């Protein structure tokens, strides 16, 4: 179920909405960096998420997309290995 389904009265869980929101936010970051060469864009996306997302957001993001990241922007998928889990580094 998507946000559009929720807007039309469909039942959707908070976890689903949160997953979609995090995917959308990460996609917006990737959209900004699309103009950069891939070798610069991927670490820049991870750096942005590591610096500006809260520990909870990073934790939720990594948990939500660790096993199934197909819906993420390709640059975000590539950056996932560089996104630091809370409590590391």
Residue pairs with C-beta under 8 A, 6 or more apart in sequence:
1 10
1 11
1 12
1 16
2 12
2 20
3 12
3 17
3 20
5 12
6 12
6 17
15 64
18 60
18 64
19 64
19 65
22 57
22 60
22 61
22 64
22 65
23 64
23 65
23 71
23 72
23 76
26 45
26 49
26 61
26 72
26 73
26 76
27 72
27 73
27 76
29 45
29 48
29 49
29 76
30 41
30 45
30 73
30 74
30 75
30 76
30 79
31 73
33 40
33 41
33 44
33 45
33 75
34 41
34 75
36 44
38 75
38 78
41 75
42 75
42 78
42 79
42 82
43 79
43 82
45 75
45 76
45 79
46 79
46 80
46 81
46 82
46 83
47 82
49 58
49 61
49 79
49 83
50 58
50 82
50 83
50 84
53 61
55 86
55 87
56 86
58 83
58 84
58 85
58 86
59 85
59 86
61 83
62 80
62 83
62 85
65 72
65 80
66 80
69 76
69 77
69 80
72 80
